[in-house]
């Protein structure tokens, strides 16, 4: 089995490995400003899943320069992915978004604009802007589906139905936008079959790439309260990697896998603590793959941005 990683995709498409710099565009989320809810998704931190981004008080170019310093020891002149990670990256007036995204696109080292957002934050004007931006620099849109189980989606307060995601993927692909889907494994109450169904749904909808992450319990989230009450059971490393490697075989060979583990900020990570040692997790993942003999003699790479 050959795993088509993010780095494989970047080298094939852009001729080089690219490095992500996480940015904060100053947006909020309909799940936080009262349009849908004020509490956010049950697992979402105060930083809106953008805890690795630099401060929003700076301009986009200033954020990029500061973010480059964090990875200076490994990127050294390599191309960058400007990743608008915090909250819902298209949830703002189009004029504001245009200034924000065009600022990133004009940076000479930025090769790709990647925007994390929700399927219900992609109206006609936003799609038109993304289409125009995509002519200047390639645009990736990262959609937070998390699960295709509608009951679980209500529990985590996702705030939209599967059909909304399905339509968003179709509209984005119609205008030539590369789509990445976020999926969380081991959400409360979900079985392995539920996780399998989610991956099949993502594939059927036509997502180009996927991010797989184990559920993390972060400080000051509603999920933390559920965890303390014993309502959230998380797997140990061996169980997770065993499940993960089985799930990977369900994905089509041309779907780029942008993430396979995920790691929450150590300063607010409650559980599982073993995810904090990313190198150890990735080394063990490689061994599990080899033990299952799924590589079939093909090259296996675990580099991740």
Residue pairs with C-beta under 8 A, 6 or more apart in sequence:
1 248
1 249
1 294
1 295
1 296
1 298
2 253
2 295
2 296
2 298
2 299
2 300
3 248
3 257
3 300
3 301
4 253
4 254
4 255
4 256
4 257
5 256
5 257
5 301
5 302
5 303
5 304
6 209
6 256
6 257
6 258
6 259
6 304
6 305
7 17
7 301
7 303
7 304
7 305
8 256
8 301
9 209
9 256
10 16
10 17
10 18
11 17
14 79
14 111
14 112
14 138
16 78
16 79
17 78
17 303
18 78
18 79
18 80
18 81
18 111
18 112
18 305
19 71
19 74
19 75
19 78
19 79
19 80
19 81
19 305
20 80
20 81
20 83
20 114
20 305
21 63
21 64
21 67
21 68
21 70
21 71
21 80
21 81
21 82
21 83
22 50
22 52
22 53
22 54
22 67
22 83
22 85
22 86
23 53
23 54
23 60
23 63
23 64
23 67
23 82
23 83
23 84
23 85
23 86
23 104
24 50
24 53
24 54
24 55
24 56
24 63
24 84
24 85
24 86
25 56
25 60
25 84
25 86
25 89
25 92
25 97
25 100
26 56
26 92
26 100
27 86
27 87
27 88
27 89
27 90
27 91
27 92
28 48
28 87
28 88
28 91
29 40
29 48
29 87
29 88
29 91
29 118
30 36
30 37
30 88
30 91
30 118
30 120
30 121
30 159
31 37
31 39
31 40
31 41
31 44
31 88
31 118
31 157
31 159
32 38
32 39
32 40
32 48
32 87
36 159
37 157
37 159
39 157
39 222
40 48
40 157
41 144
41 146
41 156
41 157
41 158
41 159
42 155
42 156
42 157
42 221
42 222
42 223
42 226
43 156
43 184
43 215
43 216
43 217
43 218
43 221
43 223
44 221
45 51
45 218
45 219
45 220
45 221
45 264
45 265
45 268
46 220
47 53
47 86
48 86
48 87
48 88
49 85
49 86
49 87
49 116
49 144
50 85
50 86
50 87
50 116
51 264
51 265
51 268
52 85
52 265
53 63
53 67
53 85
53 86
54 63
54 66
54 67
55 63
56 63
56 86
58 66
59 103
60 82
60 100
60 103
60 104
60 107
61 103
61 107
64 80
64 82
64 104
64 107
64 109
64 110
68 75
68 80
68 109
77 109
79 109
79 110
79 111
79 112
80 107
80 109
80 110
80 111
80 112
81 110
81 111
81 112
81 113
81 114
81 140
81 305
82 104
82 105
82 107
82 110
82 112
82 113
82 114
83 114
83 115
83 116
84 100
84 101
84 104
84 113
84 114
84 115
84 116
85 116
86 116
88 116
88 117
88 118
88 121
89 115
89 116
89 117
90 97
90 115
90 117
90 118
90 121
90 122
90 126
90 130
90 141
91 117
91 118
91 121
92 100
94 125
94 126
94 129
97 126
97 129
98 129
98 133
101 113
101 115
101 129
101 133
102 133
102 136
104 110
104 113
104 137
105 113
105 133
105 136
105 137
110 137
111 137
111 138
112 137
112 138
112 139
112 140
113 133
113 137
113 138
113 139
113 140
114 139
114 140
114 141
114 142
114 180
115 130
115 139
115 140
115 141
115 142
116 142
116 144
116 182
117 141
117 142
117 143
117 144
118 143
118 144
118 159
118 160
119 143
119 145
119 160
119 164
119 165
119 167
119 168
119 169
120 159
120 160
120 164
120 168
122 141
122 168
122 171
122 172
127 171
127 172
127 175
130 139
130 141
130 172
130 175
130 177
131 175
131 176
131 177
133 139
134 175
134 176
134 177
138 178
139 177
139 178
140 177
140 178
140 179
140 180
140 209
141 172
141 177
141 178
141 179
141 180
142 180
142 181
142 182
142 211
143 165
143 168
143 169
143 179
143 180
143 181
143 182
143 207
144 158
144 182
145 162
145 165
145 181
145 182
145 183
145 198
145 202
146 152
146 153
146 156
146 158
146 182
146 183
146 184
146 187
147 153
147 156
147 158
147 183
147 184
147 187
147 190
147 194
147 198
148 162
148 197
148 198
148 201
148 202
149 187
149 190
149 194
149 197
149 198
150 161
150 162
151 189
152 187
152 188
152 189
152 190
152 194
153 160
153 161
153 162
155 187
155 188
155 189
156 187
162 201
165 181
165 205
166 205
169 179
169 181
169 205
169 206
169 207
170 205
170 206
172 179
173 179
173 206
173 208
178 208
178 209
179 206
179 207
179 208
179 209
180 207
180 208
180 209
180 210
180 211
180 256
180 258
181 202
181 205
181 207
181 209
181 210
181 211
182 210
182 211
182 213
183 195
183 198
183 199
183 202
183 210
183 211
183 212
183 213
184 213
184 214
184 215
185 195
185 212
185 213
185 214
185 215
185 240
185 243
185 244
185 247
186 195
186 214
186 215
186 234
186 235
186 240
186 243
187 194
187 215
188 215
188 226
188 231
188 232
188 233
192 243
192 246
195 243
195 247
196 247
196 250
199 210
199 247
199 250
199 251
200 250
202 210
203 250
203 251
203 252
203 255
207 255
208 255
208 256
209 255
209 256
209 257
209 258
210 251
210 255
210 256
210 257
210 258
211 257
211 258
211 259
211 262
212 244
212 247
212 257
212 259
212 260
212 261
212 262
213 259
213 261
213 262
214 234
214 235
214 240
214 261
214 262
214 272
214 275
215 223
215 232
215 234
216 262
216 264
216 269
216 271
216 272
216 275
217 223
217 224
217 227
217 232
217 234
217 269
217 270
217 271
217 272
218 224
218 264
218 265
218 268
218 269
218 270
219 268
219 269
219 270
220 268
223 232
224 270
226 232
227 270
227 271
234 271
234 272
235 243
235 272
236 272
236 274
237 272
237 274
237 281
237 284
238 284
238 288
241 281
241 284
241 285
241 288
242 288
244 260
244 261
244 285
245 285
245 288
245 289
245 292
245 294
248 257
248 260
248 294
249 294
251 257
258 304
258 305
259 304
260 285
260 304
261 275
261 278
261 281
261 282
261 285
261 304
262 275
263 275
263 276
263 278
263 281
264 275
264 276
266 276
269 275
269 276
274 280
274 281
275 281
282 302
282 304
283 302
285 302
286 300
286 302
289 295
289 300
290 300
